[in-house]
Amino acid sequence: MVRASTRVVVPLIIVAGASLAIHGHLSPGGGFQGGALVAIVPALTITVFSIGAIYVAGVKVKSLLRARYTALLLIVLTSLAIPIAATILGVRGYILQNMGKVDAPLTMPAWFFNTPTAGSVLLFNLFELVAVSAGLTYCLLLISVKMGDVERSLAEDKVYE
């Protein structure tokens, strides 16, 4: 019964976390809260099914770190997108510029379909969702590793994956 309900709840948790991140500039929430909620999925999966279920699903420590660092890099690039584009176009632009100004005409998108984006805030929230969920999942996997696996990895002088 617990396993069946977990299979039902996991997609709902992911959707709720994504919703928190997507609407974080319109209501309480944001990328951190959404990422923390999404990180509940591996914790619940480990609790109900075992850590083996995470590895069977294809989640690897290196891919979590890669996703986290990519998301953090995209946050930095989003901050610099307007000044870089302004430099290329020969106009003025500011770091974290969300709205066009008299002396700086470039702007981040104000709308995504029928949802206001608050400029770059939507992008920051989405990238932060990935960074936080990957980072927390990484930490969870590190504290969930079986002691015997760690000892074998240390004895063989190789990194545990």
DSSP file (Angstrom, degrees, kcal/mol; ACC not computed):
  #  RESIDUE AA STRUCTURE BP1 BP2  ACC     N-H-->O    O-->H-N    N-H-->O    O-->H-N    TCO  KAPPA ALPHA  PHI   PSI    X-CA   Y-CA   Z-CA
    1    1 A M     >        0   0    0      0, 0.0     4,-2.2     0, 0.0     5,-0.2   0.000 360.0 360.0 360.0 -41.7    0.0    0.0    0.0
    2    2 A V  H  >  +     0   0    0      1,-0.2     4,-2.1     2,-0.2     5,-0.2   0.907 360.0  49.9 -66.2 -41.7    2.8    2.4    0.9
    3    3 A R  H  > S+     0   0    0      2,-0.2     4,-1.9     1,-0.2    -1,-0.2   0.901 111.0  49.1 -64.3 -40.8    4.7    1.7   -2.4
    4    4 A A  H  > S+     0   0    0      1,-0.2     4,-1.1     2,-0.2    -1,-0.2   0.916 112.3  47.3 -65.8 -42.6    1.5    2.2   -4.5
    5    5 A S  H  X S+     0   0    0     -4,-2.2     4,-2.5     1,-0.2    -1,-0.2   0.852 108.8  55.5 -68.9 -31.8    0.8    5.5   -2.8
    6    6 A T  H  X S+     0   0    0     -4,-2.1     4,-2.4     1,-0.2    -1,-0.2   0.907 103.9  54.1 -64.9 -40.7    4.4    6.6   -3.2
    7    7 A R  H  < S+     0   0    0     -4,-1.9    -1,-0.2     1,-0.2    -2,-0.2   0.807 113.3  43.9 -62.5 -28.8    4.1    6.0   -7.0
    8    8 A V  H  X S+     0   0    0     -4,-1.1     4,-0.8     2,-0.1    -2,-0.2   0.871 115.2  46.9 -80.6 -40.0    1.1    8.3   -7.0
    9    9 A V  H  X S+     0   0    0     -4,-2.5     4,-2.3     1,-0.2     5,-0.2   0.823  97.5  70.3 -75.8 -32.8    2.5   11.0   -4.8
   10   10 A V  H  X S+     0   0    0     -4,-2.4     4,-2.1     1,-0.2    -1,-0.2   0.917 100.3  44.8 -56.8 -50.5    5.9   11.3   -6.5
   11   11 A P  H  > S+     0   0    0      0, 0.0     4,-2.4     0, 0.0    -1,-0.2   0.874 112.4  53.8 -62.7 -33.3    4.6   13.0   -9.7
   12   12 A L  H  X S+     0   0    0     -4,-0.8     4,-2.4     2,-0.2    -2,-0.2   0.885 107.3  50.5 -66.5 -37.9    2.4   15.3   -7.6
   13   13 A I  H  X S+     0   0    0     -4,-2.3     4,-2.5     2,-0.2    -1,-0.2   0.917 110.7  49.2 -64.6 -43.3    5.4   16.4   -5.6
   14   14 A I  H  X S+     0   0    0     -4,-2.1     4,-2.5     2,-0.2    -2,-0.2   0.922 112.6  47.3 -63.0 -44.4    7.4   17.2   -8.8
   15   15 A V  H  X S+     0   0    0     -4,-2.4     4,-2.4     2,-0.2    -2,-0.2   0.906 112.3  49.8 -64.4 -41.4    4.5   19.2  -10.2
   16   16 A A  H  X S+     0   0    0     -4,-2.4     4,-2.3     2,-0.2    -2,-0.2   0.906 111.5  49.1 -64.3 -40.9    4.0   21.1   -7.0
   17   17 A G  H  X S+     0   0    0     -4,-2.5     4,-1.9     2,-0.2    -2,-0.2   0.914 112.3  47.4 -64.6 -43.1    7.8   21.9   -6.9
   18   18 A A  H  X S+     0   0    0     -4,-2.5     4,-2.9     1,-0.2     5,-0.2   0.894 111.1  52.3 -64.1 -39.1    7.8   23.1  -10.5
   19   19 A S  H  X S+     0   0    0     -4,-2.4     4,-2.3     1,-0.2    -2,-0.2   0.899 107.1  52.3 -64.1 -41.2    4.7   25.2   -9.8
   20   20 A L  H  < S+     0   0    0     -4,-2.3    -1,-0.2     1,-0.2    -2,-0.2   0.905 114.1  43.5 -59.6 -41.6    6.3   26.8   -6.8
   21   21 A A  H >< S+     0   0    0     -4,-1.9     3,-0.9     2,-0.2     4,-0.2   0.919 114.5  48.2 -71.5 -43.5    9.3   27.7   -9.0
   22   22 A I  H 3< S+     0   0    0     -4,-2.9     3,-0.3     1,-0.2    -2,-0.2   0.873 121.8  34.4 -67.4 -37.3    7.3   28.9  -12.0
   23   23 A H  T >X S+     0   0    0     -4,-2.3     4,-1.9    -5,-0.2     3,-1.4   0.179  83.8 112.4-102.7  17.2    5.0   31.1  -10.0
   24   24 A G  T <4 S+     0   0    0     -3,-0.9     5,-0.2     1,-0.3    -1,-0.2   0.733  76.6  52.0 -64.8 -23.5    7.5   32.2   -7.3
   25   25 A H  T 34 S+     0   0    0     -3,-0.3    -1,-0.3    -4,-0.2    -2,-0.1   0.574 114.9  42.4 -88.3  -8.5    7.5   35.8   -8.5
   26   26 A L  T <4 S+     0   0    0     -3,-1.4    -2,-0.2     1,-0.2    -1,-0.1   0.676 126.4  10.3-105.8 -24.6    3.7   36.0   -8.3
   27   27 A S  S  < S-     0   0    0     -4,-1.9    -1,-0.2    -7,-0.2     0, 0.0  -0.898 102.7 -58.8-146.3 170.0    3.1   34.2   -5.0
   28   28 A P  S    S+     0   0    0      0, 0.0     2,-0.3     0, 0.0    -3,-0.1  -0.311  99.3  56.9 -56.7 135.9    5.1   32.9   -2.1
   29   29 A G        +     0   0    0     -5,-0.2     2,-0.3    -7,-0.0    -8,-0.1  -0.938  51.5 171.8 138.6-161.1    7.6   30.4   -3.3
   30   30 A G     >  -     0   0    0     -2,-0.3     4,-2.5   -13,-0.2     5,-0.2  -0.914  55.6 -46.4 145.8-170.2   10.4   30.4   -5.8
   31   31 A G  H  > S+     0   0    0     -2,-0.3     4,-2.5   -10,-0.2     5,-0.2   0.868 128.9  49.3 -64.2 -39.9   13.3   28.3   -7.0
   32   32 A F  H  > S+     0   0    0      2,-0.2     4,-2.6     1,-0.2     5,-0.2   0.954 114.0  44.6 -67.0 -47.7   14.7   27.4   -3.6
   33   33 A Q  H  > S+     0   0    0      1,-0.2     4,-2.0     2,-0.2    -2,-0.2   0.910 115.8  48.0 -63.2 -42.0   11.3   26.3   -2.2
   34   34 A G  H  X S+     0   0    0     -4,-2.5     4,-2.4     2,-0.2    -1,-0.2   0.906 112.3  49.2 -64.1 -41.9   10.5   24.3   -5.4
   35   35 A G  H  X S+     0   0    0     -4,-2.5     4,-1.9    -5,-0.2    -2,-0.2   0.883 110.0  50.9 -65.3 -39.2   13.9   22.7   -5.4
   36   36 A A  H  < S+     0   0    0     -4,-2.6     4,-0.3     2,-0.2    -1,-0.2   0.887 111.2  48.7 -65.1 -38.1   13.6   21.7   -1.7
   37   37 A L  H >< S+     0   0    0     -4,-2.0     3,-1.3    -5,-0.2     4,-0.4   0.916 110.5  49.9 -68.0 -42.3   10.2   20.2   -2.5
   38   38 A V  H >< S+     0   0    0     -4,-2.4     3,-1.5     1,-0.3    -1,-0.2   0.840 101.8  63.7 -64.7 -31.8   11.5   18.2   -5.5
   39   39 A A  T 3X S+     0   0    0     -4,-1.9     4,-1.1     1,-0.3    -1,-0.3   0.627  87.3  72.4 -68.7 -11.5   14.4   16.9   -3.4
   40   40 A I  H <> S+     0   0    0     -3,-1.3     4,-3.1    -4,-0.3     5,-0.3   0.808  83.7  71.0 -68.4 -28.5   11.7   15.1   -1.2
   41   41 A V  H <> S+     0   0    0     -3,-1.5     4,-2.6    -4,-0.4    -1,-0.2   0.938 100.7  40.6 -58.0 -52.5   11.2   12.7   -4.1
   42   42 A P  H  > S+     0   0    0      0, 0.0     4,-2.8     0, 0.0    -1,-0.2   0.884 115.1  53.4 -65.6 -33.7   14.6   10.9   -3.7
   43   43 A A  H  X S+     0   0    0     -4,-1.1     4,-2.1     2,-0.2    -2,-0.2   0.933 112.6  43.6 -63.1 -44.1   14.2   11.0    0.0
   44   44 A L  H  X S+     0   0    0     -4,-3.1     4,-2.6     2,-0.2     5,-0.3   0.896 113.4  52.1 -65.9 -40.8   10.8    9.3   -0.2
   45   45 A T  H  X>S+     0   0    0     -4,-2.6     4,-2.8    -5,-0.3     5,-1.1   0.912 110.9  46.8 -63.4 -43.3   12.1    6.9   -2.8
   46   46 A I  H  X5S+     0   0    0     -4,-2.8     4,-0.6     3,-0.2    -1,-0.2   0.907 114.0  49.0 -64.5 -41.2   15.0    5.8   -0.6
   47   47 A T  H  <5S+     0   0    0     -4,-2.1    -2,-0.2    -5,-0.2    -1,-0.2   0.911 122.5  30.9 -65.4 -42.8   12.7    5.5    2.4
   48   48 A V  H  <5S+     0   0    0     -4,-2.6    -2,-0.2    -5,-0.1    -3,-0.2   0.910 137.6  17.1 -85.2 -44.5   10.1    3.4    0.6
   49   49 A F  H  <5S-     0   0    0     -4,-2.8    -3,-0.2    -5,-0.3    -2,-0.1   0.737 106.2-108.2-105.4 -26.0   12.1    1.4   -2.0
   50   50 A S    >X< -     0   0    0     -5,-1.1     3,-1.1    -4,-0.6     4,-0.5  -0.293  37.2 -76.9 110.0 164.7   15.8    1.6   -0.9
   51   51 A I  H >> S+     0   0    0      1,-0.3     4,-1.4     2,-0.2     3,-0.8   0.772 122.9  71.8 -67.1 -24.7   18.7    3.5   -2.3
   52   52 A G  H 3> S+     0   0    0      1,-0.2     4,-2.5     2,-0.2    -1,-0.3   0.832  88.4  62.1 -59.4 -31.9   19.0    0.9   -5.0
   53   53 A A  H <> S+     0   0    0     -3,-1.1     4,-1.6     1,-0.2    -1,-0.2   0.843 100.5  53.5 -64.0 -33.0   15.9    2.3   -6.6
   54   54 A I  H <<>S+     0   0    0     -3,-0.8     5,-1.9    -4,-0.5     4,-0.2   0.925 111.8  43.8 -66.5 -44.2   17.7    5.6   -7.1
   55   55 A Y  H ><5S+     0   0    0     -4,-1.4     3,-1.0     1,-0.2    -2,-0.2   0.846 110.7  54.4 -71.8 -33.2   20.6    4.0   -8.9
   56   56 A V  H 3<5S+     0   0    0     -4,-2.5    -1,-0.2     1,-0.2    -2,-0.2   0.858 102.7  58.5 -65.3 -34.1   18.2    1.8  -11.0
   57   57 A A  T 3<5S-     0   0    0     -4,-1.6    -1,-0.2    -5,-0.2    -2,-0.2   0.571 122.4-110.2 -71.8  -8.0   16.5    5.0  -12.0
   58   58 A G  T < 5 +     0   0    0     -3,-1.0     2,-0.5     1,-0.3    -3,-0.2   0.590  64.4 151.8  92.9  11.1   19.8    6.2  -13.4
   59   59 A V      < -     0   0    0     -5,-1.9     2,-0.3     4,-0.0    -1,-0.3  -0.664  21.6-175.6 -78.8 122.5   20.6    8.9  -10.9
   60   60 A K     >  -     0   0    0     -2,-0.5     4,-1.9     1,-0.1     5,-0.2  -0.895  34.2-126.9-120.2 149.7   24.4    9.3  -10.6
   61   61 A V  H  > S+     0   0    0    100,-0.5     4,-2.3    -2,-0.3     5,-0.2   0.911 110.9  51.3 -60.1 -44.5   26.4   11.5   -8.3
   62   62 A K  H  > S+     0   0    0      1,-0.2     4,-2.5     2,-0.2    -1,-0.2   0.887 108.7  50.6 -63.5 -38.8   28.3   13.0  -11.2
   63   63 A S  H  > S+     0   0    0      2,-0.2     4,-2.4     1,-0.2    -1,-0.2   0.855 108.9  52.3 -69.8 -32.1   25.2   13.9  -13.2
   64   64 A L  H  X S+     0   0    0     -4,-1.9     4,-2.4     2,-0.2    -2,-0.2   0.929 111.8  45.6 -65.9 -44.5   23.7   15.6  -10.1
   65   65 A L  H  X S+     0   0    0     -4,-2.3     4,-2.7     2,-0.2     5,-0.2   0.903 112.4  51.6 -64.1 -40.1   26.9   17.7   -9.7
   66   66 A R  H  X S+     0   0    0     -4,-2.5     4,-2.2     1,-0.2    -2,-0.2   0.915 111.0  47.6 -62.1 -43.6   26.8   18.4  -13.5
   67   67 A A  H  X S+     0   0    0     -4,-2.4     4,-2.3     2,-0.2    -2,-0.2   0.908 112.9  49.1 -64.4 -41.9   23.2   19.6  -13.3
   68   68 A R  H  X S+     0   0    0     -4,-2.4     4,-2.3     2,-0.2    -2,-0.2   0.944 113.6  44.3 -63.5 -49.1   23.9   21.7  -10.3
   69   69 A Y  H  X S+     0   0    0     -4,-2.7     4,-2.3     1,-0.2    -1,-0.2   0.866 112.7  52.4 -67.5 -35.3   26.9   23.5  -11.7
   70   70 A T  H  X S+     0   0    0     -4,-2.2     4,-2.4    -5,-0.2    -1,-0.2   0.923 110.1  48.7 -63.9 -43.6   25.2   24.0  -15.1
   71   71 A A  H  X S+     0   0    0     -4,-2.3     4,-1.8     2,-0.2    -2,-0.2   0.906 111.6  49.3 -63.1 -41.7   22.2   25.6  -13.3
   72   72 A L  H  X S+     0   0    0     -4,-2.3     4,-1.8     2,-0.2    -1,-0.2   0.898 110.9  50.1 -64.8 -39.7   24.5   27.9  -11.3
   73   73 A L  H  X S+     0   0    0     -4,-2.3     4,-2.7     1,-0.2    -2,-0.2   0.901 108.7  52.3 -63.5 -40.7   26.4   28.8  -14.5
   74   74 A L  H  X S+     0   0    0     -4,-2.4     4,-2.3     2,-0.2    -1,-0.2   0.833 105.3  55.5 -66.0 -31.7   23.0   29.6  -16.2
   75   75 A I  H  X S+     0   0    0     -4,-1.8     4,-1.7     2,-0.2    -1,-0.2   0.934 110.6  44.9 -63.1 -45.2   22.1   31.9  -13.3
   76   76 A V  H  X S+     0   0    0     -4,-1.8     4,-1.5     1,-0.2    -2,-0.2   0.930 113.6  49.3 -64.2 -45.1   25.3   33.8  -13.8
   77   77 A L  H  X S+     0   0    0     -4,-2.7     4,-0.8     1,-0.2    -1,-0.2   0.856 108.0  54.1 -64.7 -34.7   24.8   34.0  -17.6
   78   78 A T  H >< S+     0   0    0     -4,-2.3     3,-0.5     1,-0.2     4,-0.5   0.890 107.1  52.1 -64.8 -37.9   21.2   35.2  -17.2
   79   79 A S  H 3< S+     0   0    0     -4,-1.7    17,-1.8     1,-0.2    18,-0.3   0.848 117.1  38.7 -63.9 -33.6   22.5   38.0  -15.0
   80   80 A L  H 3X S+     0   0    0     -4,-1.5     4,-2.3    15,-0.2     5,-0.2   0.441  88.9  96.1 -97.9  -1.1   25.0   39.0  -17.7
   81   81 A A  H <X S+     0   0    0     -4,-0.8     4,-2.7    -3,-0.5     5,-0.2   0.914  85.3  46.2 -60.0 -47.1   22.7   38.4  -20.8
   82   82 A I  H  > S+     0   0    0     -4,-0.5     4,-2.9     1,-0.2     5,-0.2   0.939 113.8  46.9 -65.3 -48.0   21.6   42.0  -21.2
   83   83 A P  H  > S+     0   0    0      0, 0.0     4,-2.2     0, 0.0    -1,-0.2   0.894 114.2  48.8 -62.4 -36.3   25.0   43.6  -20.8
   84   84 A I  H  X S+     0   0    0     -4,-2.3     4,-2.1     2,-0.2    -2,-0.2   0.948 114.5  44.5 -66.0 -47.6   26.5   41.1  -23.2
   85   85 A A  H  X S+     0   0    0     -4,-2.7     4,-2.3    -5,-0.2    -1,-0.2   0.892 113.0  52.2 -62.7 -38.9   23.8   41.7  -25.8
   86   86 A A  H  X>S+     0   0    0     -4,-2.9     5,-2.3    -5,-0.2     4,-1.1   0.890 108.5  50.5 -64.4 -39.5   24.0   45.5  -25.2
   87   87 A T  H  <5S+     0   0    0     -4,-2.2     3,-0.3    -5,-0.2    -1,-0.2   0.917 111.7  47.6 -64.4 -42.7   27.8   45.4  -25.8
   88   88 A I  H  <5S+     0   0    0     -4,-2.1    -2,-0.2     1,-0.2    -1,-0.2   0.895 116.7  43.1 -64.1 -40.4   27.3   43.4  -29.0
   89   89 A L  H  <5S-     0   0    0     -4,-2.3    -1,-0.2    -5,-0.2    -2,-0.2   0.563 111.8-118.8 -84.8  -9.0   24.6   45.8  -30.2
   90   90 A G  T  <5S+     0   0    0     -4,-1.1     2,-0.2    -3,-0.3    -3,-0.2   0.765  74.7 113.2  78.4  25.4   26.4   48.9  -29.1
   91   91 A V  S   <S-     0   0    0     -5,-2.3    -1,-0.3    -6,-0.2     2,-0.3  -0.699  72.5 -89.1-118.8 175.7   23.8   50.1  -26.7
   92   92 A R        +     0   0    0     11,-0.6    14,-0.5    -2,-0.2     2,-0.3  -0.630  46.5 169.0 -87.1 144.1   23.8   50.5  -22.9
   93   93 A G        -     0   0    0     -2,-0.3     2,-0.3    11,-0.1    14,-0.0  -0.989  19.8-141.7-152.8 153.1   22.7   47.6  -20.7
   94   94 A Y    >   -     0   0    0     -2,-0.3     3,-1.5    10,-0.1   -12,-0.2  -0.852  28.5-100.6-119.7 150.7   22.9   46.8  -17.0
   95   95 A I  T 3  S+     0   0    0     -2,-0.3   -15,-0.2     1,-0.3     3,-0.1  -0.479 110.9   9.8 -65.0 137.8   23.5   43.6  -15.0
   96   96 A L  T 3  S+     0   0    0    -17,-1.8     2,-0.6     1,-0.2    -1,-0.3   0.729  87.8 165.9  61.9  25.5   20.2   42.1  -13.8
   97   97 A Q    <   +     0   0    0     -3,-1.5    -1,-0.2   -18,-0.3    11,-0.2  -0.622  10.5 167.8 -75.2 116.5   18.2   44.6  -16.0
   98   98 A N        +     0   0    0     -2,-0.6    10,-0.8     9,-0.1     2,-0.3   0.735  60.4  43.9 -97.9 -29.1   14.6   43.4  -16.2
   99   99 A M  S    S-     0   0    0      8,-0.2    -1,-0.1    19,-0.1     7,-0.1  -0.885  86.9-106.3-121.6 148.2   13.0   46.4  -17.7
  100  100 A G        -     0   0    0     -2,-0.3     2,-0.3     5,-0.2     7,-0.1  -0.400  37.2-160.4 -66.9 149.2   14.0   48.7  -20.6
  101  101 A K        -     0   0    0      3,-3.2     3,-0.3     5,-0.2    -1,-0.0  -0.802  32.9-101.5-126.6 168.9   15.2   52.1  -19.6
  102  102 A V  S    S+     0   0    0     -2,-0.3    -1,-0.1     1,-0.2    -2,-0.0   0.912 125.4  30.9 -58.7 -43.9   15.5   55.4  -21.4
  103  103 A D  S    S+     0   0    0      1,-0.2   -11,-0.6   -12,-0.0    -1,-0.2   0.484 125.2  47.5 -94.4  -2.8   19.2   55.0  -21.9
  104  104 A A        +     0   0    0     -3,-0.3    -3,-3.2   -13,-0.1    -1,-0.2  -0.794  62.1 179.2-139.3  92.4   19.1   51.1  -22.1
  105  105 A P        +     0   0    0      0, 0.0    -5,-0.2     0, 0.0    -1,-0.1   0.661  49.0 100.4 -75.1 -16.6   16.4   49.8  -24.4
  106  106 A L        +     0   0    0    -14,-0.5     2,-0.3    -7,-0.1    -5,-0.2  -0.360  48.7 175.6 -72.0 151.0   17.0   46.1  -24.0
  107  107 A T        -     0   0    0     -7,-0.1    -8,-0.2   -14,-0.0    -9,-0.1  -0.986  32.5-110.9-149.4 156.8   14.8   44.1  -21.7
  108  108 A M        -     0   0    0    -10,-0.8    -8,-0.1    -2,-0.3    11,-0.1  -0.504  61.0 -76.0 -78.7 159.8   14.1   40.5  -20.6
  109  109 A P        -     0   0    0      0, 0.0    10,-0.5     0, 0.0    -1,-0.1  -0.357  39.5-161.6 -61.0 134.1   10.8   39.0  -21.7
  110  110 A A  S    S+     0   0    0      1,-0.1     7,-2.5     8,-0.1     8,-0.7   0.733  70.4  35.3 -88.1 -24.4    7.9   40.4  -19.7
  111  111 A W  E     -A  116   0A   0      5,-0.3     2,-0.5     6,-0.2    -1,-0.1  -0.971  52.4-163.6-133.9 145.3    5.4   37.6  -20.6
  112  112 A F  E >  S-A  115   0A   0      3,-2.8     3,-2.1    -2,-0.4     2,-0.4  -0.939  78.3 -54.0-124.1 105.6    5.5   33.9  -21.2
  113  113 A F  T 3  S-     0   0    0     -2,-0.5     0, 0.0     1,-0.3     0, 0.0  -0.502 123.4 -21.5  54.1-112.9    2.2   33.1  -22.9
  114  114 A N  T 3  S+     0   0    0     -2,-0.4    -1,-0.3    -3,-0.1    -3,-0.0   0.170 120.7  93.1-108.9  19.4   -0.3   34.6  -20.5
  115  115 A T  E <  S-A  112   0A   0     -3,-2.1    -3,-2.8     2,-0.0     2,-0.2  -0.945  74.9-126.3-114.9 125.9    2.0   34.6  -17.4
  116  116 A P  E     -A  111   0A   0      0, 0.0    -5,-0.3     0, 0.0   -91,-0.1  -0.491  17.7-163.1 -67.3 138.0    4.1   37.7  -16.4
  117  117 A T      > -     0   0    0     -7,-2.5     5,-1.3    -2,-0.2    -6,-0.2   0.593  24.9-131.9 -99.4 -12.2    7.7   36.6  -16.0
  118  118 A A  T > 5 -     0   0    0     -8,-0.7     3,-1.4     3,-0.2     2,-0.4   0.894  56.9 -84.5  58.0  39.8    9.0   39.6  -14.1
  119  119 A G  T 3 5S-     0   0    0    -10,-0.5     3,-0.5     1,-0.3     4,-0.4  -0.512 105.7  -4.2  70.2-121.8   11.9   39.7  -16.5
  120  120 A S  T 3>5S+     0   0    0     -2,-0.4     4,-2.6     1,-0.2    -1,-0.3   0.498 110.5  92.3 -85.5  -3.5   14.7   37.3  -15.5
  121  121 A V  H <>5S+     0   0    0     -3,-1.4     4,-2.6     1,-0.2    -1,-0.2   0.887  84.0  53.1 -61.2 -40.0   13.1   36.2  -12.3
  122  122 A L  H  ><S+     0   0    0     -5,-1.3     4,-2.3    -3,-0.5    -1,-0.2   0.925 111.0  46.9 -60.4 -44.0   11.3   33.3  -13.9
  123  123 A L  H  > S+     0   0    0     -4,-0.4     4,-2.6     2,-0.2     5,-0.3   0.919 111.3  51.1 -64.5 -42.9   14.6   32.0  -15.3
  124  124 A F  H  X S+     0   0    0     -4,-2.6     4,-2.5     1,-0.2    -2,-0.2   0.923 110.7  49.5 -59.1 -43.3   16.4   32.5  -12.0
  125  125 A N  H  X S+     0   0    0     -4,-2.6     4,-2.1     2,-0.2    -2,-0.2   0.908 112.0  47.3 -63.5 -42.5   13.6   30.5  -10.3
  126  126 A L  H  X S+     0   0    0     -4,-2.3     4,-1.7     2,-0.2    -2,-0.2   0.921 114.8  45.4 -66.5 -43.5   13.8   27.6  -12.8
  127  127 A F  H  X S+     0   0    0     -4,-2.6     4,-2.5     1,-0.2    -2,-0.2   0.884 112.9  51.0 -67.6 -36.8   17.6   27.4  -12.7
  128  128 A E  H  X S+     0   0    0     -4,-2.5     4,-3.0    -5,-0.3     5,-0.3   0.864 104.1  58.7 -68.2 -34.9   17.6   27.6   -8.9
  129  129 A L  H  X S+     0   0    0     -4,-2.1     4,-2.2     1,-0.2     5,-0.2   0.935 110.7  42.4 -55.1 -47.6   15.0   24.8   -8.8
  130  130 A V  H  X S+     0   0    0     -4,-1.7     4,-2.4     2,-0.2     5,-0.3   0.925 115.2  49.3 -67.1 -45.2   17.5   22.6  -10.6
  131  131 A A  H  X S+     0   0    0     -4,-2.5     4,-2.2     1,-0.2    -2,-0.2   0.920 115.6  42.2 -62.4 -44.7   20.5   23.7   -8.5
  132  132 A V  H  X S+     0   0    0     -4,-3.0     4,-2.9     2,-0.2     5,-0.3   0.931 115.7  47.1 -71.2 -45.5   18.8   23.2   -5.2
  133  133 A S  H  X S+     0   0    0     -4,-2.2     4,-2.0    -5,-0.3    -2,-0.2   0.906 115.5  46.2 -65.3 -39.3   17.1   19.9   -6.0
  134  134 A A  H  X S+     0   0    0     -4,-2.4     4,-2.3    -5,-0.2    -1,-0.2   0.913 114.6  48.0 -67.4 -41.5   20.3   18.5   -7.5
  135  135 A G  H  X S+     0   0    0     -4,-2.2     4,-2.2    -5,-0.3    -2,-0.2   0.920 114.1  44.8 -65.6 -44.7   22.4   19.7   -4.5
  136  136 A L  H  X S+     0   0    0     -4,-2.9     4,-2.4     2,-0.2    -1,-0.2   0.882 113.5  50.5 -68.3 -36.9   20.0   18.4   -1.9
  137  137 A T  H  X S+     0   0    0     -4,-2.0     4,-2.6    -5,-0.3    -2,-0.2   0.903 109.0  52.8 -65.4 -40.1   19.7   15.0   -3.7
  138  138 A Y  H  X S+     0   0    0     -4,-2.3     4,-2.2     2,-0.2    -2,-0.2   0.941 110.7  46.4 -58.4 -48.5   23.5   14.9   -3.9
  139  139 A C  H  X S+     0   0    0     -4,-2.2     4,-2.0     1,-0.2    -2,-0.2   0.901 111.6  52.3 -61.2 -41.1   23.8   15.4   -0.1
  140  140 A L  H  X S+     0   0    0     -4,-2.4     4,-0.9     1,-0.2    -1,-0.2   0.905 109.4  48.8 -62.5 -42.4   21.0   12.8    0.5
  141  141 A L  H  X S+     0   0    0     -4,-2.6     4,-0.6     1,-0.2     3,-0.3   0.885 108.8  54.2 -65.7 -37.3   22.9   10.2   -1.6
  142  142 A L  H >< S+     0   0    0     -4,-2.2     3,-0.6     1,-0.2    -1,-0.2   0.892 112.2  42.2 -65.1 -38.2   26.1   10.9    0.2
  143  143 A I  H 3< S+     0   0    0     -4,-2.0    -1,-0.2     1,-0.2    -2,-0.2   0.608 112.9  55.4 -84.3  -8.8   24.6   10.3    3.6
  144  144 A S  H 3< S+     0   0    0     -4,-0.9    -1,-0.2    -3,-0.3    -2,-0.2   0.448  77.6 120.4 -99.2  -1.5   22.6    7.3    2.4
  145  145 A V  S << S-     0   0    0     -4,-0.6     2,-0.2    -3,-0.6    -3,-0.0  -0.363  71.7-109.1 -66.7 140.5   25.6    5.3    1.0
  146  146 A K    >>  -     0   0    0      1,-0.1     4,-1.7    -2,-0.1     3,-0.5  -0.506  20.1-131.0 -71.0 136.0   26.2    1.9    2.6
  147  147 A M  H 3> S+     0   0    0      1,-0.2     4,-2.4    -2,-0.2     5,-0.2   0.853 106.2  56.8 -58.2 -38.2   29.2    1.8    4.8
  148  148 A G  H 3> S+     0   0    0      1,-0.2     4,-2.3     2,-0.2    -1,-0.2   0.881 105.4  51.4 -62.2 -38.3   30.5   -1.3    3.1
  149  149 A D  H <> S+     0   0    0     -3,-0.5     4,-2.3     2,-0.2    -1,-0.2   0.893 110.0  49.5 -64.9 -39.6   30.5    0.4   -0.3
  150  150 A V  H  X S+     0   0    0     -4,-1.7     4,-2.5     2,-0.2    -2,-0.2   0.926 110.9  49.0 -65.4 -44.7   32.4    3.3    1.1
  151  151 A E  H  X S+     0   0    0     -4,-2.4     4,-2.3     1,-0.2    -2,-0.2   0.902 111.9  49.1 -63.2 -41.1   35.1    1.0    2.7
  152  152 A R  H  X S+     0   0    0     -4,-2.3     4,-2.2     2,-0.2    -1,-0.2   0.905 111.4  49.7 -64.0 -41.5   35.4   -0.9   -0.6
  153  153 A S  H  <>S+     0   0    0     -4,-2.3     5,-2.3     1,-0.2     4,-0.5   0.899 112.4  47.2 -64.3 -41.0   35.8    2.3   -2.6
  154  154 A L  H ><5S+     0   0    0     -4,-2.5     3,-0.6     3,-0.2    -1,-0.2   0.891 111.7  50.6 -67.9 -38.6   38.5    3.6   -0.2
  155  155 A A  H 3<5S+     0   0    0     -4,-2.3    -2,-0.2     1,-0.2    -1,-0.2   0.874 114.1  44.1 -66.3 -36.6   40.3    0.3   -0.2
  156  156 A E  T 3<5S-     0   0    0     -4,-2.2    -1,-0.2    -5,-0.2    -2,-0.2   0.480 109.0-128.0 -86.2  -2.6   40.3    0.3   -4.0
  157  157 A D  T < 5 +     0   0    0     -3,-0.6     2,-0.3    -4,-0.5    -3,-0.2   0.905  66.3 122.1  57.0  46.3   41.3    4.0   -4.1
  158  158 A K      < -     0   0    0     -5,-2.3     2,-0.3    -6,-0.1    -1,-0.2  -0.935  68.2 -96.8-134.3 160.9   38.5    5.0   -6.4
  159  159 A V        -     0   0    0     -2,-0.3     2,-0.3    -3,-0.1    -5,-0.0  -0.557  38.2-120.0 -79.1 136.1   35.6    7.4   -6.2
  160  160 A Y              0   0    0     -2,-0.3    -1,-0.1     1,-0.1   -10,-0.0  -0.577 360.0 360.0 -75.7 134.1   32.3    6.0   -5.2
  161  161 A E              0   0    0     -2,-0.3  -100,-0.5  -100,-0.1    -1,-0.1   0.335 360.0 360.0-124.1 360.0   29.5    6.5   -7.7
